[in-house]
Amino acid sequence: MDLELLIDRAEHEHVLTKDEITALLKSKAINEDLYAAADRVRCRYVGDEVHLRGLIEFSNICGQNCLYCGLRRDNTKIERYRLAAEVIVELAMKAKEYGYRTVVLQSGEAKCYTMDEMTDIIRKIKALDLAVTLSIGEKSREEYAALKTAGADRYLLRIETTDKALYQAMDPGMSWDNRRRCLRDLKELGFEVGSGCLVGLPGQTLESLADDILFFKELDADMIGVGPFIPNNDTPLSYAAGGEFELSLKVMALVRLLLPDINIPATTAMESLREDGRIVALKSGANVVMPNVTEGDYRRLYALYPGKICVNDTPGHCRVCITSKIEGLGRKVSSDYGFRQKCK
């Protein structure tokens, strides 16, 4: 199999088979060529602007028990918190003052806010002329419809793995079929839909990662986040080796090649493994960064994994820092909402 020809076809036709994706993931000889092709596709389809999304981690309470996540229900070592509605809106107001055009409201998957509370928060933030992305887990179709009616623009629901057996092993008590149902409902209701995968889960194969990429293409996802699995000492997977930065970057680059016009974040987990991780990701196909605008100890308490970057920084410092890094690449921060512009 001529891997260079595969990269060329992916760059210009945006199509690969599972076996072809797996072959590219296996080879280390083509890494730089793969990243360069992904960067060219990024430039051609979404341009040089980088979209910033202000991340508000408004609760770390979670009813799920995923083996890899520090927020898992059975983790008794974490101090739980729930921000009041007025605090969430205040943080969104500050995000606007920092120049963000989108806020991402992210929490654990729990019912610690009523639907009336969530829709009221969304309406108040929309009144600030901000786009709203939600990352609050599995809901019924009716609940998703209510959130959309309130003004939510995007919804991020990571599937983490499309391998059904691996999903069931990693996410006890959860349904792989229901996760997929949620993503379909969100698409049909008109959200911009984001998903993503963890790279390096115990038992995960390269073939499984190839299936993830093809699933994202089939879904026609609008945003995909790819990051390495980082073991948390307060979870059952504390013993695991964890994911590799390089393999995570390759998966991300292949997502760019096959879904050329979508938004792809340079994830914080990338930078938790490598000091310049987000910059490398931006040079390999990414076009979004989600700086944290949560304040104080809440940054530390949203403990998905150890070594999370910027937990001691202020939101203002994060805004200045990432802007400097983006401009250092010869790119610029976008001044619009950053909705996907689908190619013809």
C-alpha positions as CSV (number, residue, x, y, z in Angstrom):
1,M,0.0,0.0,0.0
2,D,1.5,3.3,-1.1
3,L,1.0,5.5,2.0
4,E,2.0,8.7,0.2
5,L,-0.7,8.2,-2.4
6,L,-3.2,7.6,0.4
7,I,-2.3,10.9,2.0
8,D,-2.6,12.6,-1.4
9,R,-6.0,11.1,-2.1
10,A,-7.2,12.0,1.4
11,E,-6.1,15.6,0.9
12,H,-7.8,16.0,-2.4
13,E,-10.8,13.6,-2.3
14,H,-11.3,13.3,1.5
15,V,-12.0,9.6,1.3
16,L,-10.2,6.6,2.9
17,T,-11.3,3.1,3.8
18,K,-10.9,1.6,7.2
19,D,-7.9,-0.5,6.1
20,E,-6.2,2.6,4.6
21,I,-6.8,4.7,7.7
22,T,-5.4,1.8,9.8
23,A,-2.3,1.6,7.6
24,L,-1.6,5.3,8.0
25,L,-2.0,5.0,11.8
26,K,0.4,2.1,11.9
27,S,3.2,3.8,10.0
28,K,5.5,6.3,11.7
29,A,7.4,7.1,8.5
30,I,4.6,9.3,7.1
31,N,3.8,11.4,10.2
32,E,5.2,14.7,9.0
33,D,3.6,14.3,5.6
34,L,0.3,13.6,7.2
35,Y,0.4,16.7,9.4
36,A,1.5,18.9,6.5
37,A,-1.4,17.7,4.4
38,A,-3.9,18.2,7.2
39,D,-2.5,21.8,7.7
40,R,-3.0,22.5,4.0
41,V,-6.5,21.2,4.1
42,R,-7.2,23.3,7.2
43,C,-5.9,26.4,5.4
44,R,-7.8,25.8,2.2
45,Y,-11.2,25.1,3.9
46,V,-11.4,27.0,7.2
47,G,-8.6,29.6,6.7
48,D,-6.0,30.9,9.1
49,E,-8.3,32.3,11.7
50,V,-8.5,30.5,15.1
51,H,-11.8,30.4,16.9
52,L,-11.7,30.9,20.6
53,R,-14.5,29.4,22.8
54,G,-14.7,30.5,26.4
55,L,-15.1,27.4,28.6
56,I,-17.2,27.5,31.7
57,E,-17.0,24.3,33.8
58,F,-20.1,25.0,35.9
59,S,-20.4,21.7,37.8
60,N,-18.3,18.6,38.4
61,I,-21.2,16.5,39.7
62,C,-21.7,13.4,37.5
63,G,-24.1,10.5,37.6
64,Q,-22.1,8.4,35.2
65,N,-19.3,6.0,36.3
66,C,-16.9,6.0,33.3
67,L,-13.7,4.2,34.3
68,Y,-11.3,6.8,32.8
69,C,-12.9,10.0,34.2
70,G,-12.0,11.8,37.4
71,L,-15.5,13.1,37.7
72,R,-17.0,9.6,37.8
73,R,-19.8,9.0,40.3
74,D,-17.9,6.7,42.6
75,N,-14.9,9.0,43.0
76,T,-15.2,10.1,46.6
77,K,-11.9,11.9,46.7
78,I,-13.1,14.8,44.6
79,E,-14.8,17.9,46.1
80,R,-18.0,18.5,44.2
81,Y,-19.4,21.9,43.2
82,R,-22.4,23.4,41.4
83,L,-22.3,27.0,40.3
84,A,-25.3,29.1,40.9
85,A,-27.2,30.3,37.7
86,E,-26.3,33.9,38.3
87,V,-22.6,33.0,38.6
88,I,-22.7,31.1,35.3
89,V,-24.2,34.2,33.6
90,E,-21.7,36.4,35.2
91,L,-18.8,34.3,33.9
92,A,-20.4,34.5,30.4
93,M,-20.5,38.3,30.7
94,K,-16.8,38.3,31.6
95,A,-16.1,36.0,28.7
96,K,-17.6,38.6,26.4
97,E,-15.5,41.3,28.0
98,Y,-12.4,39.2,27.2
99,G,-13.5,39.1,23.5
100,Y,-15.0,35.7,23.2
101,R,-17.9,35.2,20.8
102,T,-18.9,31.7,22.0
103,V,-19.1,30.2,25.5
104,V,-19.1,26.5,26.2
105,L,-21.1,25.4,29.2
106,Q,-19.7,22.1,30.4
107,S,-20.5,19.9,33.4
108,G,-20.7,16.4,34.5
109,E,-23.6,14.3,33.4
110,A,-26.1,14.9,36.2
111,K,-29.5,16.3,36.8
112,C,-28.4,18.9,39.3
113,Y,-30.1,21.7,37.3
114,T,-33.7,21.6,36.2
115,M,-34.5,22.1,32.5
116,D,-36.1,25.4,33.5
117,E,-32.9,26.5,35.1
118,M,-30.8,25.5,32.1
119,T,-33.1,27.2,29.5
120,D,-33.2,30.4,31.6
121,I,-29.4,30.4,31.7
122,I,-29.2,29.9,28.0
123,R,-31.6,32.8,27.3
124,K,-29.7,35.2,29.5
125,I,-26.4,34.3,27.8
126,K,-27.9,34.6,24.3
127,A,-29.1,38.1,25.3
128,L,-25.4,39.0,25.6
129,D,-25.0,38.3,21.8
130,L,-22.9,35.1,22.4
131,A,-23.1,31.8,20.7
132,V,-23.8,29.0,23.2
133,T,-22.3,25.5,23.1
134,L,-23.6,22.9,25.6
135,S,-21.7,19.9,26.9
136,I,-24.0,18.4,29.5
137,G,-24.5,14.8,28.5
138,E,-27.3,12.5,27.5
139,K,-30.8,13.9,27.5
140,S,-34.2,13.0,25.9
141,R,-35.1,14.3,22.5
142,E,-37.7,16.5,24.2
143,E,-35.0,18.0,26.5
144,Y,-32.7,18.7,23.6
145,A,-35.5,20.4,21.7
146,A,-36.2,22.6,24.8
147,L,-32.5,23.6,24.9
148,K,-32.5,24.4,21.2
149,T,-35.7,26.5,21.5
150,A,-34.0,28.4,24.4
151,G,-31.2,29.4,21.9
152,A,-28.4,26.8,22.3
153,D,-26.4,26.7,19.1
154,R,-24.1,23.8,19.5
155,Y,-23.9,20.6,21.5
156,L,-20.8,18.6,22.3
157,L,-21.3,14.9,23.2
158,R,-18.2,12.9,23.0
159,I,-18.6,9.2,22.3
160,E,-15.0,8.5,23.3
161,T,-15.1,5.2,21.4
162,T,-17.4,3.7,18.7
163,D,-16.2,0.1,19.6
164,K,-19.3,-1.2,21.3
165,A,-17.5,-3.8,23.4
166,L,-14.9,-1.3,24.6
167,Y,-17.6,1.3,25.2
168,Q,-19.5,-1.0,27.5
169,A,-16.3,-2.0,29.3
170,M,-15.2,1.6,29.9
171,D,-18.7,3.1,30.6
172,P,-20.5,0.7,32.9
173,G,-24.3,1.3,33.1
174,M,-24.3,3.4,29.9
175,S,-25.8,2.4,26.5
176,W,-23.7,2.7,23.3
177,D,-27.0,2.7,21.4
178,N,-28.4,5.6,23.5
179,R,-25.3,7.7,22.9
180,R,-25.7,7.3,19.2
181,R,-29.4,8.1,19.5
182,C,-28.5,11.3,21.3
183,L,-26.1,12.4,18.5
184,R,-28.7,11.6,15.8
185,D,-31.4,13.6,17.7
186,L,-29.1,16.6,18.1
187,K,-28.4,16.6,14.4
188,E,-32.0,16.3,13.5
189,L,-32.9,19.2,15.8
190,G,-30.5,21.5,14.1
191,F,-27.7,21.8,16.6
192,E,-24.1,22.0,15.4
193,V,-23.0,18.7,16.8
194,G,-19.6,18.0,18.2
195,S,-18.2,14.6,19.3
196,G,-14.8,13.1,19.8
197,C,-12.7,10.2,21.0
198,L,-10.1,9.3,23.5
199,V,-6.9,7.8,22.1
200,G,-5.1,5.2,24.2
201,L,-7.9,3.5,26.2
202,P,-6.9,0.0,27.4
203,G,-7.9,-2.5,24.8
204,Q,-8.3,0.0,22.1
205,T,-7.0,-0.9,18.6
206,L,-5.9,1.1,15.6
207,E,-8.8,-0.5,13.7
208,S,-11.1,0.8,16.4
209,L,-9.7,4.3,16.0
210,A,-10.2,4.0,12.2
211,D,-13.9,3.2,12.9
212,D,-14.2,6.3,15.1
213,I,-13.0,8.5,12.3
214,L,-15.4,6.9,9.8
215,F,-18.2,7.3,12.3
216,F,-17.5,11.0,12.6
217,K,-17.6,11.3,8.8
218,E,-20.9,9.3,8.6
219,L,-22.4,11.5,11.3
220,D,-21.2,14.6,9.4
221,A,-20.1,16.0,12.7
222,D,-19.5,19.8,12.8
223,M,-16.8,19.6,15.5
224,I,-14.5,16.8,16.6
225,G,-12.2,16.8,19.6
226,V,-9.4,14.3,19.8
227,G,-7.2,13.9,22.9
228,P,-5.0,11.3,24.6
229,F,-6.4,9.3,27.5
230,I,-4.5,10.4,30.6
231,P,-4.9,8.0,33.6
232,N,-6.3,9.5,36.8
233,N,-5.1,8.0,40.1
234,D,-8.6,8.3,41.5
235,T,-10.1,6.0,38.9
236,P,-10.0,2.2,38.2
237,L,-7.7,2.9,35.3
238,S,-4.9,4.5,37.4
239,Y,-2.7,1.6,36.3
240,A,-3.1,2.1,32.6
241,A,-0.3,3.3,30.3
242,G,-2.3,6.2,28.8
243,G,-2.4,7.5,25.3
244,E,0.4,8.8,23.2
245,F,0.6,12.4,21.9
246,E,1.8,11.4,18.4
247,L,-1.0,8.9,17.8
248,S,-3.6,11.4,19.1
249,L,-2.2,14.0,16.7
250,K,-2.4,11.5,13.8
251,V,-6.1,10.7,14.5
252,M,-6.8,14.5,14.6
253,A,-5.0,15.1,11.3
254,L,-6.9,12.2,9.6
255,V,-10.2,13.7,10.9
256,R,-9.2,17.0,9.2
257,L,-8.4,15.2,5.9
258,L,-11.7,13.4,5.9
259,L,-13.9,16.2,7.2
260,P,-12.2,19.2,5.7
261,D,-14.5,22.0,6.7
262,I,-15.3,21.1,10.3
263,N,-14.0,22.8,13.5
264,I,-11.3,20.9,15.3
265,P,-10.0,22.1,18.7
266,A,-6.5,21.9,19.8
267,T,-7.4,20.1,23.1
268,T,-6.0,20.9,26.5
269,A,-5.1,17.2,27.0
270,M,-2.6,17.5,24.1
271,E,-0.8,20.3,26.0
272,S,-0.9,18.3,29.2
273,L,1.3,15.7,27.5
274,R,3.5,18.1,25.6
275,E,4.3,21.7,26.5
276,D,3.6,23.0,23.0
277,G,0.9,20.5,22.3
278,R,-1.8,23.0,21.3
279,I,0.5,24.8,19.0
280,V,1.6,21.6,17.3
281,A,-2.1,20.7,16.9
282,L,-2.9,24.1,15.3
283,K,-0.1,23.3,12.9
284,S,-1.5,19.9,12.1
285,G,-5.2,20.6,11.3
286,A,-6.8,22.3,14.3
287,N,-8.5,25.7,14.2
288,V,-10.2,26.1,17.6
289,V,-9.0,26.6,21.1
290,M,-11.2,26.6,24.2
291,P,-9.5,28.6,27.0
292,N,-11.0,28.3,30.4
293,V,-12.9,31.2,31.8
294,T,-13.9,29.5,35.0
295,E,-12.5,31.3,38.0
296,G,-10.7,30.2,41.2
297,D,-10.6,26.7,42.7
298,Y,-13.3,25.5,40.3
299,R,-10.6,25.1,37.7
300,R,-8.7,22.6,39.9
301,L,-11.9,20.8,41.0
302,Y,-12.9,20.0,37.4
303,A,-10.4,17.2,37.6
304,L,-10.9,15.0,34.6
305,Y,-7.3,14.0,34.5
306,P,-4.0,14.9,36.3
307,G,-1.7,17.5,34.9
308,K,-4.5,19.6,33.5
309,I,-3.0,22.9,32.2
310,C,-3.7,26.4,33.4
311,V,-5.5,25.4,36.6
312,N,-3.6,28.2,38.5
313,D,-4.0,30.9,35.8
314,T,-6.7,33.6,35.6
315,P,-9.0,33.8,32.6
316,G,-7.4,37.1,31.6
317,H,-4.0,35.6,31.6
318,C,-5.2,32.6,29.5
319,R,-6.7,35.0,26.9
320,V,-3.5,37.0,26.5
321,C,-1.4,33.8,26.5
322,I,-3.3,31.9,23.8
323,T,-3.6,35.0,21.6
324,S,0.1,35.5,21.7
325,K,0.7,31.9,20.7
326,I,-1.7,32.1,17.9
327,E,-0.2,35.3,16.5
328,G,3.2,33.7,16.9
329,L,2.1,31.2,14.3
330,G,1.2,33.9,11.8
331,R,-2.5,33.2,12.5
332,K,-5.1,35.5,14.0
333,V,-8.0,35.2,16.4
334,S,-11.3,35.1,14.7
335,S,-13.8,37.9,15.5
336,D,-16.9,35.9,14.5
337,Y,-19.0,33.2,16.1
338,G,-17.1,30.4,14.3
339,F,-20.0,28.4,12.9
340,R,-19.1,25.7,10.4
341,Q,-19.1,26.9,6.8
342,K,-19.9,23.7,4.9
343,C,-18.1,23.3,1.6
344,K,-20.1,22.7,-1.5
